[in-house]
Amino acid sequence: MSATTESYLPPGLPIPVPEGDGLSAPFWNGLRGNRVMVQHCKSCGTWQHGPEWLCHQCHAFDPAWEETAPRGRIYSWERVWHPVHACLNGHGAYLVVVVELPGAGNVRMLGNLLGDPNTPVRIGAEVEGVFEHHEQANPPFTLLQWRYFL
């Protein structure tokens, strides 16, 4: 795992912030501290992402947050050719991956796969998290990107 201040995507995208009710704040605050936080129900042991106020399995309220290793394997992927936001016009293809985290009950997270967007992608390939800090933003935020594990 590593941290970077180099931006993968161009400026101008909406800033990700926790919901007004604070539900996802532990996730976003964890990324700012180079940690991946995932909900883990103490009642039944279920891991879940995205965050919810109750456990997806047993419906217990307020699942706890636990740190998990930012390592996983590619579950699915997409090479994006068409810009989904005006600031991405002219920035070519990029890779979006769904990463399964074995350290957190195989929950899945979405992110960009860093590197050459034309590289072959293999389902099951091991990847590690890269924390992309945006200190200049208001408010500052961090994204979790992925790269092949070497």
Disulfide bonds with the S-S distance in Angstrom:
none
